[in-house]
Amino acid sequence: MQRLSIDLGERSYEILIGSGLRKRAGEFLKAVFNPSRVVIITHPSINSLYGKEVVANFKDQGWTTDVIEVPEGESSKNLGQAEKLYDRLLELNCDRKSVLVALGGGVIGDLVGFVAATYQRGIPFIQMPTTLLSQVDSSVGGKTAVNHPKGKNMIGAFYQPRLVLADLETLRTLPSNEYRAGLAEIVKYGVISDAKLFEFLETQYKEILNLDQQCLSYIIETSCAIKAEVVEKDEWESHYRMILNFGHTLGHAIESLTNYSRFIHGEAVAIGMVRAAALSQSMGKCSEDVPRRLEALLKNLGLPVEMPELDSSAVIESLYHDKKTMDHKIKFILVKEIGSIEIVDQISEAEIIKVL
């Protein structure tokens, strides 16, 4: 098992990465907090796979443990679903020492984190991410949110978990498209911060697609370490943390304009990264080798790279709803070379339309 610490003063916590951690969740939680009761929030499919053993582990610690199921899919990340969870927590008489457990992928983690941040002005929660994307990205760093019809993650809070448990065994039951979508976020870490990680993905992509445990352990730990370092420098995303949004500016627009139904998050990010690299090249920020290598790697990992047919003016309008947009100026994360990026705060609509 590997341990990574996120140093945020009173809000510090550990990320544990290894096999079989779900079966020891109660023991790990007891080391940091003793809850009045535990409420696991998960999807039905994940509950059927892992619910019993996770519940049993918490009950072994002597804690009253309940499970609440949330329907699958991004469409569950909304205020209506959050309200249903508040209702259930009140029915269960949850207090400020109750702990919520987010057992699932990014949708569960974001939704449960948001509910934890707002129920009784904040109660503890832990992340038990079961998808690759959530293990390397959404479970770490304290961003919690629900979607609004006008944009993704528009209603939320920065609220750190008490603990993150990334169990590598849960990746074996992941649908292949969900697994590949998680790899898109790992590619992102290579582009923004670590040329060595990017080269590893280029040379080891076949082993990675076959879930080689050593490869997985390396790429997940490296990704989490990069994210931890960024979050420690800029917890509230005032500027520097925006580098984690490489590929997400257009990616979120693609998700929103296709009603969150055509692409899953990592697929939209893959397309967004390719376009962001093309924009970087067209603005003279990088050589043509950068978008070429990025596109080739994403294709090898089985990810989409072609922009869907969307109305350019609708894409531009969606970009103005992006959370990085300030003073009506569209911000983009552009790449200078693999491992090095730049936040550019003013990009003309014409420049963006040229690469769509």
Secondary structure by P-SEA (a helix, b strand, c coil): cbbbbbcccccbbbbbbccccccaaaaaaaacccccbbbbbbcaaaaaccaaaaaaaaaaaccbbbbbbbbcccccccaaaaaaaaaaaaaacccccbbbbbcccaaaaaaaaaaaaccccbbbbbbbccccccccccccccccccccccccccccccccccbbbbcccccccccaaaaaaaaaaaaaaaaaccaaaaaaaaacaaaaaaccaaaaaaaaaaaaaaaaaaaaacccccccccccccccaaaaaaaaaaccccccaaaaaaaaaaaaaaaaaaaccccaaaaaaaaaaaaaaccccccccccaaaaaaaaaacccccccbbbbbccccccbbbbbccccaaaaaaac
